[in-house]
Amino acid sequence: MNKKIGFILALVFIAFLVMGSASAGIFDFLNGGNNNSTRVTNDNNTFIVGFDSEFPPYGFSDGKGGYQGFDLDLAQEVCNRNNWTLVKQPIDWDAKDAELNSGTIDCIWNGFTINGREKDYTWSQAYIDNKQVVVVKEDSGINSLADLKGKTVETQKDSSALAALKGDNKTLGDSFAKLVEVADYNTGIMDLKSGACDAVALDIGVAQYQVTNGNNTGLKILNDSISSEQYGIGFKLGNTALKDQVQKTLDEMYADGTVSKIAENYSSYGVPGSLIKK
């Protein structure tokens, strides 16, 4: 082989190695750069929770490269009591079923609605009563659901609000000029503030977080709700063994007051009042 060609091939090989290392580093960085967000292999001592990282108060960024939230705090306590390592795995909400069925996550635990999905997953007992509401600007002149007629309303893809507006409350959804699906509620709120839409339909806990956020002044929640639902933990269909162990631990946490204590940390989001009493 020509020495010059051999030298060039060697350089190309080294470049590929460097690019591979850089890609791995970038992936870790984008996922938070810590053990709570790095994909790991499932085993009996690891509990991987899939969640939407922009869904407060159930799962969201802690501003320090990690994640927090009511559901994630519950999951951490479940792990503590079972000597498991918790892995908080942010997922694309549209890909949640693929993640669960492939085994890259053990469950979906993030304000996950049972209603309408009863036969799609193996469910824990419901633990939150939730409802879907609408956020608008205070000076918008929109004071009721009827005032949304002819307006542009945004909601998250594959969300309970979207299901309600295309299902049980389809009449309301059909009255809008547009019903726009966005990737996450932060995008919806930014669009509302900029005037790109007139309203955002979302879960009440997320709505309360958004209207009390100091960066989102001038927003309000309409009194009328679109629908109500219950949250549970969704496991892969048939995975009753893991569901039963998690449920047993949660029942113990309810009995000793731990669930209520954790809920109080999210009182500004209305979580304690939404808890289903055991």
N, C-alpha and C positions, 0 to 999 in steps of 0.2 A: 504493500500500500504506500502511496506517495506520502511522505512525512507531513507535507503541508495539509493534505486532506485529513490525515489522521489527527493532526492538531485541531483542525476545525471541528471534527466530529466530537473530540473530547470536550471542547468548549460548549458545544450544543448539549452534550450529556449533562455537564455541570449546570448549565442554565436551567434544564428541566428539573434537576434536583432542587435548585434554589427556588424556582417557581412553585414547586410542590410544597416546600416548607412555608413559603410566604402565604400560599393559599390557606394552609391549615391555620396559620397564625391569624390571618384575617377572619376566618370562620369563627375561631375562638373569640376574637375581639368583638365581632358583631353579635355574638351570643352572650356577651357580658364578661367574658374572660375569667369565669370562675366555675367551680364544680357544680353550682346550681344550674348552670345553663349549658353544660357540655354534654353531648350525647354519650351515654355509656351503655354497656351491654346489660340487659336484664339479668338479674339473678335473685336468689331468695332473700338477699339482704338489702336489695335496692328497690326503692319505690319511685317510679318515674311518673310524675304528674304532668299531663299535657294541659296547657292553659293559654288563653289569650292575654298577652302581656299589656294590653291597653284596655282592660276591663275593670276599672276600680268600682267598688272596693274589694272585689273578689281576687283580682290579680293585676298587678301593675308595677312599674319601675319604682324602686326605692330611691332613685337619684344617685345611687352609689355604685352602680354597675350590677346590682342584684334585683330581686323582686320581692314584693310583699303583697299582703292582701288577706282578707278574712279566710278564704278557702285555703290559701297556702299556709296560713298559721294553723288551721285545723289539721292539715296534712302533716305539718311538722310535728305536732303533738302526737298524732297517730304513729308516726315513725319513731319518735322518742320512746313511746311505750312498747313498741315491738322490736326495738334495737335494729331498725332499718335505717338506711341512708336515704334521705329525700333528695331527689333530683327534680328541680323545677324546670320543666322543659317548655319554653315558649313555642307555640305552633301556629301555623297558618290555619285560621279557623275553617277555611274551605277544605283543608286537607285532614281534618281531625279524624275522620273515619279511616282513611288510609294509614295514618299514624297508629291508630289503635289496632287495626286488623293486622298490620305488619309486625306488631310487637315492639315498636320503638318507644311506645309509652304504655303504662299499665292501666291508666284510666284518664278520663276527661273530668277534671274537677275545677270548674270555673264559672259559677253561675249558669250551670247547664240545665236547660229546661227538659223535664220529663214529658210533659203533655205533648201528645202527638208523636212521641218517640218511644212509647212504652215497649214495643216489640223489637226495637232496633238494638237495644243494649241490655245488659244485666245491670239493674239499678240498685243503688242503696235506697234506704228509706228517704223520703223527701225531708229536707231540713229547713227550707226557706219558702215562705209564701211571697211571691213577687208579682209586680204588675208592670205593664208597659204604659208609658206616659209620653207627653210631647213637651219639648222645650222650645220656646220662642223668645224673641227679643221683647223686653218690657214695653217698648214704645211701638210695637208692631201693629197694635190694634187687634191682635188675635187673642181672644179671651175664652174661646171654647173650641171644641172639635169641629163644630159647624162652621166656624170662621176659617177653617183650613180649605174650604172649597175654592178651587181655582189656584191653590198655592203649590209651590214646589217643596216637597217634603223628602228628607233623606233619612235612611236607616241603614244598619249594617247588613251585609250579605249574610244569608242563612241565619238570621236572627229571629227571635220570637216576635218582635214587633213586625217584621216583614211577613212572617207567617200569618199573623193576625190580620194584617191589612190586605192580604191576599186570600184570607180564609173567612173566619167568623165575622170579621169587620170589613169585608170586602167593599161594602157600600161606601164606607168612609174612604177607603183607599181609592176607589173609582172616582171620588169627587175631587181628588187632587188634580192639578194641572199636570204634575209629574211626581212619580214616586221613584226616587233615585237610590240605588244601592251603592254604598261606599265600603271600603275595606275595614274601617274602624270608626268608632264614635269620635275620636279626637279630630279626624278629618271632617266629620259632620258638623261638629261644633265650630271649627275654623271656618267652614263654608257658611254657617249661620251668621257668624260675626262679620264676615266679609260681604254678606248680602247675596252669596251665590245660591242660597236656598232660604226658605221662609220659616222652616221648622225642622226639628229632628225628633224622630220617634225612637225611644230607647227604654231600657230598664230603669226603674225608679232609683235604684241605688247609684247607678252611673249618672243619672240626671241630677241627683242631689249633690254628687261630687262636683259635677261641672258647674252648677249654678253657684256653688259656694267657693269655687276656685277663684282666688284673687285676680287671676288674669282674665276671668270671664264675667266681668261686671255687666249689669244690664240685661241679664237673662232671667227667665222665670219658667216654672213648670205649670202647665195647665191643670186645673183641678180634675177634669174628666180623665179617666184612664181608658186605654184602648182595649186591654185584656188583662187577665190575671193568669198566673201559672205557678208551678212549684219546681224548685231546684233539687237535683239529686246528683250523685256521683255515677257517671256512666262507665261501666267496665265492658270489655269485649263480651259479646253474647256467649253465654255458657261458662264464663269465668266466675262461678259461684264461690269457689274456695277463697279467692282473694277478696271478693265482695263481702263474704261473711266475716272474715277476719277484721276488715276495716270497719264494718258495721258494729261488730262486737266492741271494738275499741271506742268508737264514737258513742255507743250507748253508755259505756263507763264514763266517758267525758261529760255526757249530759248529766248523769247521775251525781257526779261529784262537783258539778257547777263550772267545770272548765270551759265548756262551750259558751255559756253565758258570759264568763269572764273575758274570753277572747272577743266576743261580739261587742262588748263595751268599748273596746279599742277602736271600734268603727261606728260609734254612736252618731257621729256627725253625718253618716251616710244612711242612718235609719235602720241599720242591721239588727239591733236588738229587738225592735218592734216587728221585724219580719220573720224572726225565728219561729219555727213550728215547735210548740211546747210538747215535751215528752211526758 
